[in-house]
Amino acid sequence: MKILSWETFLQSRAEKPIAASVGVFDGVHRGHKRLIDLVKNKTPSMESCVITFRENPKRILRPSSFRGSIYSLEKKLEVLESEGLDICVLIDFSTDFGTLSGAEFLGLLKKAHLGFLTVGPNFKCGHKMDTNAAALVEICGKLGIEALVAEPVLYSGHPVSSTRIRNAIVEGRLSEVSDMLGRPYEIEYEAVRNPLTSVSDAPRADEGKGGTVLQPRPGTLLPPDGIYELCLDSGRDQKCLEAFIKDGLIRLDDRASGGSVRSAIITMVSRECKEK
């Protein structure tokens, strides 16, 4: 998968038309997977592409209400690449980019040889979100771009969305999170072996006897404090064990390997929060 900046994408001239979907793609959940499949259905006559953001625009536009991202940029790119896409375009969201109207944005995509675009029914883009999915289809028609508004993927009768998944994570409903993502929820962390200080008031009497404290990366979404079963995957083998989440840290009685870990290798599964 080629990773292009927005500027490089606009300057390049693809030999084939491009089939794309546009969005934040936080979590690359089952709804996103439907969009990706529609894009890939246009190959090999078109190149498959996702146009997304390096950083969630909500962090810039509404920082006080932004809870955090489901995935880091690295993890998002890893999942997108696993889908077999040809291109991923990364937009550095800025106030200047935010002044583009929806029509201007789509016009730039046309110049970049976009031939097909698919989005979800709640999609909006442009300055002050001036272009919804229906308007996008109309504008694309005038530009000669085939456009399709995809049907939402439903879970428990309601559309799967990144917002819904974020809410489920912070409320500890991890089985629902896994169902909506289509994979277990993973957390990127740093591991510290045998801390000298313990996590106070953990829901177990022997919690101060050592073990490993996992420090999640900044901005990581965690479920409520309590007891969980976690599976650690070192790339060679996997083991599941009991862990405590308390005050933004994850404590394992077992001694996990130390050091800094860039990739997501810890997965919360099975047992949800017992105590808060």
DRENDO-1510 file (C-alpha; in Angstrom, 1 decimal, always signed):
<recs>
REC; n; res; u; v; w
REC; 1; MET; +0.0; +0.0; +0.0 .
REC; 2; LYS; +1.4; +3.4; -1.0 .
REC; 3; ILE; +1.0; +6.1; +1.6 .
REC; 4; LEU; +0.8; +9.6; +0.0 .
REC; 5; SER; +0.4; +13.0; +1.5 .
REC; 6; TRP; -2.6; +15.1; +0.4 .
REC; 7; GLU; -0.2; +17.4; -1.6 .
REC; 8; THR; +1.5; +14.5; -3.3 .
REC; 9; PHE; -1.8; +12.9; -4.2 .
REC; 10; LEU; -3.1; +16.1; -5.8 .
REC; 11; GLN; +0.1; +16.5; -7.8 .
REC; 12; SER; +0.4; +12.9; -9.0 .
REC; 13; ARG; -1.4; +11.7; -12.1 .
REC; 14; ALA; -2.5; +8.1; -11.7 .
REC; 15; GLU; -2.5; +6.0; -14.8 .
REC; 16; LYS; -5.8; +4.4; -13.8 .
REC; 17; PRO; -8.9; +6.2; -12.3 .
REC; 18; ILE; -9.1; +6.0; -8.5 .
REC; 19; ALA; -11.9; +4.4; -6.5 .
REC; 20; ALA; -11.9; +5.8; -3.0 .
REC; 21; SER; -13.7; +6.4; +0.3 .
REC; 22; VAL; -13.1; +9.4; +2.5 .
REC; 23; GLY; -13.3; +9.6; +6.3 .
REC; 24; VAL; -11.5; +9.4; +9.6 .
REC; 25; PHE; -11.6; +5.6; +9.7 .
REC; 26; ASP; -11.0; +5.5; +13.4 .
REC; 27; GLY; -10.9; +1.8; +14.4 .
REC; 28; VAL; -11.5; +0.6; +10.8 .
REC; 29; HIS; -14.7; -1.0; +12.0 .
REC; 30; ARG; -17.2; -3.2; +10.2 .
REC; 31; GLY; -18.9; -0.2; +8.6 .
REC; 32; HIS; -15.6; +1.0; +7.3 .
REC; 33; LYS; -15.0; -2.5; +6.0 .
REC; 34; ARG; -18.1; -2.3; +3.9 .
REC; 35; LEU; -16.8; +0.9; +2.3 .
REC; 36; ILE; -13.4; -0.6; +1.7 .
REC; 37; ASP; -15.0; -3.7; +0.0 .
REC; 38; LEU; -17.0; -1.4; -2.3 .
REC; 39; VAL; -13.8; +0.4; -3.3 .
REC; 40; LYS; -11.9; -2.9; -3.9 .
REC; 41; ASN; -14.8; -4.1; -6.1 .
REC; 42; LYS; -13.7; -1.5; -8.6 .
REC; 43; THR; -10.3; -3.1; -9.1 .
REC; 44; PRO; -8.5; -3.9; -11.3 .
REC; 45; SER; -9.9; -1.2; -13.7 .
REC; 46; MET; -9.4; +1.3; -10.9 .
REC; 47; GLU; -6.8; +1.8; -8.1 .
REC; 48; SER; -8.3; +1.3; -4.6 .
REC; 49; CYS; -7.8; +4.1; -2.2 .
REC; 50; VAL; -8.8; +5.4; +1.3 .
REC; 51; ILE; -8.5; +9.1; +2.0 .
REC; 52; THR; -8.1; +9.8; +5.7 .
REC; 53; PHE; -6.5; +12.0; +8.3 .
REC; 54; ARG; -3.2; +11.8; +10.2 .
REC; 55; GLU; -5.0; +13.0; +13.3 .
REC; 56; ASN; -8.7; +13.0; +14.1 .
REC; 57; PRO; -10.1; +16.5; +13.1 .
REC; 58; LYS; -12.2; +16.4; +16.3 .
REC; 59; ARG; -9.0; +16.8; +18.4 .
REC; 60; ILE; -8.4; +20.1; +16.6 .
REC; 61; LEU; -12.0; +21.4; +16.2 .
REC; 62; ARG; -13.4; +20.2; +19.6 .
REC; 63; PRO; -10.5; +19.4; +21.9 .
REC; 64; SER; -12.6; +19.7; +25.1 .
REC; 65; SER; -15.0; +17.0; +24.1 .
REC; 66; PHE; -12.6; +14.7; +22.3 .
REC; 67; ARG; -12.2; +11.4; +24.3 .
REC; 68; GLY; -9.3; +9.9; +22.3 .
REC; 69; SER; -8.9; +7.7; +19.2 .
REC; 70; ILE; -9.7; +4.0; +19.0 .
REC; 71; TYR; -6.4; +3.5; +17.1 .
REC; 72; SER; -3.2; +5.3; +16.7 .
REC; 73; LEU; -2.2; +6.3; +13.2 .
REC; 74; GLU; +0.3; +3.4; +13.0 .
REC; 75; LYS; -2.4; +0.9; +13.9 .
REC; 76; LYS; -4.9; +2.4; +11.5 .
REC; 77; LEU; -2.4; +2.1; +8.7 .
REC; 78; GLU; -1.6; -1.4; +9.6 .
REC; 79; VAL; -5.2; -2.5; +9.4 .
REC; 80; LEU; -5.8; -0.6; +6.2 .
REC; 81; GLU; -2.8; -2.3; +4.6 .
REC; 82; SER; -4.1; -5.7; +5.7 .
REC; 83; GLU; -7.2; -5.0; +3.6 .
REC; 84; GLY; -5.1; -5.0; +0.4 .
REC; 85; LEU; -5.7; -1.4; -0.6 .
REC; 86; ASP; -3.4; +0.2; -3.3 .
REC; 87; ILE; -3.2; +3.7; -1.8 .
REC; 88; CYS; -3.8; +5.5; +1.4 .
REC; 89; VAL; -3.9; +9.3; +1.3 .
REC; 90; LEU; -3.1; +11.2; +4.6 .
REC; 91; ILE; -4.5; +14.7; +5.1 .
REC; 92; ASP; -2.9; +16.9; +7.7 .
REC; 93; PHE; -6.0; +18.6; +8.9 .
REC; 94; SER; -5.5; +22.4; +9.4 .
REC; 95; THR; -7.6; +25.5; +9.6 .
REC; 96; ASP; -6.7; +26.2; +6.0 .
REC; 97; PHE; -7.9; +22.8; +4.9 .
REC; 98; GLY; -11.1; +23.3; +7.0 .
REC; 99; THR; -12.0; +26.3; +4.9 .
REC; 100; LEU; -12.5; +24.2; +1.8 .
REC; 101; SER; -16.2; +23.8; +0.8 .
REC; 102; GLY; -17.4; +20.3; +0.0 .
REC; 103; ALA; -17.7; +21.2; -3.6 .
REC; 104; GLU; -14.1; +22.5; -3.7 .
REC; 105; PHE; -12.8; +19.4; -2.0 .
REC; 106; LEU; -14.6; +17.1; -4.5 .
REC; 107; GLY; -13.3; +19.3; -7.3 .
REC; 108; LEU; -9.7; +18.6; -6.2 .
REC; 109; LEU; -10.5; +14.9; -6.0 .
REC; 110; LYS; -11.7; +15.0; -9.6 .
REC; 111; LYS; -8.4; +16.6; -10.7 .
REC; 112; ALA; -6.6; +13.8; -9.0 .
REC; 113; HIS; -8.4; +11.4; -11.3 .
REC; 114; LEU; -11.0; +10.1; -8.9 .
REC; 115; GLY; -13.5; +8.0; -10.8 .
REC; 116; PHE; -15.6; +6.4; -7.9 .
REC; 117; LEU; -16.4; +7.6; -4.4 .
REC; 118; THR; -18.4; +5.8; -1.7 .
REC; 119; VAL; -19.3; +7.2; +1.7 .
REC; 120; GLY; -21.7; +6.3; +4.5 .
REC; 121; PRO; -25.2; +7.9; +4.9 .
REC; 122; ASN; -24.1; +10.2; +7.7 .
REC; 123; PHE; -21.1; +11.5; +5.9 .
REC; 124; LYS; -20.4; +15.3; +5.8 .
REC; 125; CYS; -17.5; +17.3; +4.6 .
REC; 126; GLY; -16.5; +20.9; +3.7 .
REC; 127; HIS; -16.4; +24.1; +5.7 .
REC; 128; LYS; -19.0; +24.0; +8.5 .
REC; 129; MET; -20.0; +20.5; +7.2 .
REC; 130; ASP; -21.7; +22.2; +4.2 .
REC; 131; THR; -22.0; +19.0; +2.1 .
REC; 132; ASN; -23.9; +15.9; +3.2 .
REC; 133; ALA; -24.1; +12.5; +1.5 .
REC; 134; ALA; -27.0; +13.5; -0.8 .
REC; 135; ALA; -25.3; +16.7; -1.8 .
REC; 136; LEU; -22.0; +14.8; -2.4 .
REC; 137; VAL; -23.8; +12.5; -4.9 .
REC; 138; GLU; -25.2; +15.5; -6.7 .
REC; 139; ILE; -21.9; +17.3; -6.9 .
REC; 140; CYS; -20.1; +14.1; -8.0 .
REC; 141; GLY; -22.6; +13.6; -10.8 .
REC; 142; LYS; -21.9; +17.1; -12.2 .
REC; 143; LEU; -18.1; +16.3; -12.0 .
REC; 144; GLY; -18.5; +13.0; -13.8 .
REC; 145; ILE; -17.6; +10.9; -10.6 .
REC; 146; GLU; -19.6; +7.8; -9.9 .
REC; 147; ALA; -20.8; +8.1; -6.3 .
REC; 148; LEU; -22.5; +5.6; -4.0 .
REC; 149; VAL; -23.9; +6.1; -0.5 .
REC; 150; ALA; -23.4; +2.7; +1.2 .
REC; 151; GLU; -26.0; +1.1; +3.5 .
REC; 152; PRO; -24.9; +1.2; +7.1 .
REC; 153; VAL; -23.8; -1.9; +8.9 .
REC; 154; LEU; -26.1; -2.5; +11.9 .
REC; 155; TYR; -25.4; -3.9; +15.3 .
REC; 156; SER; -28.3; -4.4; +17.7 .
REC; 157; GLY; -30.5; -2.5; +15.3 .
REC; 158; HIS; -28.3; +0.7; +15.1 .
REC; 159; PRO; -25.5; +1.7; +12.7 .
REC; 160; VAL; -21.9; +0.8; +13.7 .
REC; 161; SER; -19.9; +4.0; +14.2 .
REC; 162; SER; -16.6; +5.1; +15.7 .
REC; 163; THR; -18.5; +7.2; +18.3 .
REC; 164; ARG; -20.5; +4.3; +19.3 .
REC; 165; ILE; -17.4; +2.1; +19.7 .
REC; 166; ARG; -15.6; +4.8; +21.8 .
REC; 167; ASN; -18.6; +5.1; +24.1 .
REC; 168; ALA; -18.7; +1.3; +24.5 .
REC; 169; ILE; -15.0; +1.2; +25.4 .
REC; 170; VAL; -15.2; +3.8; +28.2 .
REC; 171; GLU; -18.3; +2.1; +29.6 .
REC; 172; GLY; -16.5; -1.3; +29.6 .
REC; 173; ARG; -18.8; -3.1; +27.1 .
REC; 174; LEU; -15.9; -4.8; +25.4 .
REC; 175; SER; -17.7; -7.7; +23.9 .
REC; 176; GLU; -19.8; -5.1; +22.0 .
REC; 177; VAL; -16.6; -3.3; +21.0 .
REC; 178; SER; -15.2; -6.5; +19.5 .
REC; 179; ASP; -18.4; -7.2; +17.6 .
REC; 180; MET; -18.5; -3.8; +16.1 .
REC; 181; LEU; -14.8; -3.6; +15.2 .
REC; 182; GLY; -14.8; -7.2; +13.8 .
REC; 183; ARG; -11.7; -7.9; +16.0 .
REC; 184; PRO; -10.7; -7.6; +19.7 .
REC; 185; TYR; -9.9; -4.2; +21.0 .
REC; 186; GLU; -6.2; -3.6; +21.2 .
REC; 187; ILE; -4.1; -1.1; +23.2 .
REC; 188; GLU; -0.6; +0.2; +22.5 .
REC; 189; TYR; +1.5; +0.4; +25.7 .
REC; 190; GLU; +4.9; +0.6; +27.3 .
REC; 191; ALA; +5.7; -2.1; +29.8 .
REC; 192; VAL; +7.6; -1.5; +33.1 .
REC; 193; ARG; +8.9; -4.5; +35.0 .
REC; 194; ASN; +8.7; -4.8; +38.7 .
REC; 195; PRO; +7.6; -1.3; +39.6 .
REC; 196; LEU; +8.7; +0.0; +43.0 .
REC; 197; THR; +5.3; +1.6; +43.6 .
REC; 198; SER; +2.0; -0.2; +43.5 .
REC; 199; VAL; -1.4; +0.8; +42.1 .
REC; 200; SER; -3.2; +1.7; +45.3 .
REC; 201; ASP; -6.7; +0.3; +46.1 .
REC; 202; ALA; -6.6; -2.3; +43.3 .
REC; 203; PRO; -9.4; -4.9; +43.8 .
REC; 204; ARG; -7.0; -7.6; +45.1 .
REC; 205; ALA; -5.1; -8.0; +48.3 .
REC; 206; ASP; -1.8; -9.2; +46.7 .
REC; 207; GLU; -1.5; -6.5; +44.1 .
REC; 208; GLY; +1.6; -5.0; +45.6 .
REC; 209; LYS; +3.8; -8.0; +45.1 .
REC; 210; GLY; +5.4; -6.9; +41.9 .
REC; 211; GLY; +4.4; -7.9; +38.4 .
REC; 212; THR; +4.3; -5.5; +35.5 .
REC; 213; VAL; +2.6; -2.2; +35.0 .
REC; 214; LEU; +1.6; -1.3; +31.5 .
REC; 215; GLN; +1.5; +2.4; +30.7 .
REC; 216; PRO; -0.9; +3.0; +27.7 .
REC; 217; ARG; +0.2; +5.4; +25.1 .
REC; 218; PRO; -1.1; +9.0; +25.5 .
REC; 219; GLY; -4.7; +9.3; +24.2 .
REC; 220; THR; -5.5; +5.7; +24.6 .
REC; 221; LEU; -9.1; +4.8; +25.4 .
REC; 222; LEU; -9.4; +2.6; +28.5 .
REC; 223; PRO; -12.5; +0.8; +30.0 .
REC; 224; PRO; -13.5; +1.6; +33.6 .
REC; 225; ASP; -11.2; +0.6; +36.5 .
REC; 226; GLY; -11.7; -3.1; +37.4 .
REC; 227; ILE; -10.5; -6.6; +36.7 .
REC; 228; TYR; -10.2; -7.9; +33.1 .
REC; 229; GLU; -8.7; -10.8; +31.2 .
REC; 230; LEU; -6.0; -9.7; +28.8 .
REC; 231; CYS; -4.2; -11.6; +26.1 .
REC; 232; LEU; -0.6; -10.6; +25.4 .
REC; 233; ASP; +0.8; -11.5; +22.0 .
REC; 234; SER; +4.5; -11.2; +21.6 .
REC; 235; GLY; +4.4; -12.3; +18.0 .
REC; 236; ARG; +5.7; -15.7; +19.0 .
REC; 237; ASP; +3.0; -16.9; +21.3 .
REC; 238; GLN; +0.0; -15.7; +23.2 .
REC; 239; LYS; -1.0; -16.0; +26.9 .
REC; 240; CYS; -4.1; -14.7; +28.7 .
REC; 241; LEU; -4.0; -13.5; +32.3 .
REC; 242; GLU; -5.9; -11.5; +34.8 .
REC; 243; ALA; -5.1; -7.8; +35.0 .
REC; 244; PHE; -6.2; -4.7; +36.9 .
REC; 245; ILE; -7.0; -1.4; +35.4 .
REC; 246; LYS; -6.7; +1.5; +37.8 .
REC; 247; ASP; -6.1; +5.2; +37.3 .
REC; 248; GLY; -5.0; +4.9; +33.7 .
REC; 249; LEU; -2.6; +2.0; +34.3 .
REC; 250; ILE; -2.8; -1.7; +33.6 .
REC; 251; ARG; -1.3; -4.0; +36.3 .
REC; 252; LEU; -0.4; -7.7; +35.6 .
REC; 253; ASP; +0.6; -10.1; +38.4 .
REC; 254; ASP; +2.6; -12.0; +35.8 .
REC; 255; ARG; +5.9; -10.6; +34.6 .
REC; 256; ALA; +5.5; -9.4; +31.0 .
REC; 257; SER; +8.5; -8.5; +28.9 .
REC; 258; GLY; +9.7; -5.0; +29.5 .
REC; 259; GLY; +10.6; -2.2; +27.2 .
REC; 260; SER; +8.8; +0.1; +24.9 .
REC; 261; VAL; +6.2; -1.5; +22.6 .
REC; 262; ARG; +5.1; +0.4; +19.5 .
REC; 263; SER; +2.7; -2.0; +18.0 .
REC; 264; ALA; -0.6; -3.0; +19.6 .
REC; 265; ILE; -0.1; -6.4; +21.4 .
REC; 266; ILE; -2.5; -6.3; +24.3 .
REC; 267; THR; -6.1; -7.3; +23.8 .
REC; 268; MET; -8.9; -7.2; +26.3 .
REC; 269; VAL; -11.2; -10.2; +26.0 .
REC; 270; SER; -13.9; -12.2; +27.7 .
REC; 271; ARG; -14.4; -10.8; +31.2 .
REC; 272; GLU; -15.7; -7.3; +31.6 .
REC; 273; CYS; -15.3; -4.9; +34.5 .
REC; 274; LYS; -16.2; -6.5; +37.9 .
REC; 275; GLU; -15.6; -3.5; +40.0 .
REC; 276; LYS; -15.3; +0.3; +39.5 .
</recs>
